[in-house]
Amino acid sequence: MTLKENTTLVGISELRTKINEVLTELKKHHVLIEKRNKPVAMLLSIEEFERLESLLEFVEDYGLAILAKQREGKGKYLSLEEAKKKAGLT
């Protein structure tokens, strides 16, 4: 298995017995959890998780913006009120 040098491998049993050390290591490296020598999970710091979540939201919004731009002028759009009526929400 090839890993980036900033990744630490931790077995499930080691995670159970050394959780505090693993959490300390998490501040410096990515932590890959393995079970029976196979990767099963990745631990992320909360800061890294929030950064990735924010990036994902940006990419989704950007993709929707591109779709909206492509569809612009290609047909009739419903107003919000028309859409609510059509969906039976009013």
N, C-alpha and C positions, 0 to 999 in steps of 0.2 A: 504494500500500500504506500502510495506517495503522499506525503503531507507537506504543507508549507512549514517552514522552520518556526513560525510563531504559533504552532499548534501543539498542545500537550495531550497525549493519550492517557486516559484513565479508565481502568477496568471498573466494573460494577462493584466488586467487593472492595476495591480501594476507595471508591466514592463513598461507600457506606461507612468505612472506618476512618477516613481522613477528609471528611466534608469541609472542615475549616481550612485545611491546607489547599484543597481544590478551589475553594472560593477565593483564597488569596492569589492563587495562580491565575485565576480567571481575570484578575485585574491587569495581568501582563500578557497573557496568551489566550488564544481560543482553546477550549477544552472539548475534546472529542471523547465521548463515552463509548466504550466497547463492551460487548458481552460475547464471551467465547471467541475472542479475537476478531469480531466483526463489529463495525461501527453501527450504533443504534440511536445515538442522539448527539446533539451539539449543545453545549452550554454557552449562553451569551450573557454578557453583563447587561444590566438594564439600559445603560447608555447605548450600547451597540444595538440592542433590540429596538429602542426608540428611533435610532438613526435609520435602521433598515426599514422600519415601519413607515417612517416619514418618506423615505426614498420610494418605497412601493406605492404609497398614496400619490406622490408626484408623478410617477410613471403612469399610473392608472388615469389620473386627471389629464395628463398630456395625451395619452391615447384617445381618450374621449373627446378632447379638443380637436384632434386630427380628424376623427370620425365626423364630428359636427361640421367642421370646415368642408369636408368632402361632400357631405349631404346638403350643404347650403345651396338653396335654389333648385333642388332636385325634387320638388314635390310640395304638397301642402302639409303644413304642420298644424297641429291642434294647439289651441290655447290651453292653459292650465285648467280653466273651468270646463272646456270641452272634453278634455281628457278625464277629468273627475266624473263628469256625467256619463261618458262612455264606459268607464270602469264601475259605474254604479256607486260612487262614493258620495254623491249629493242627492 
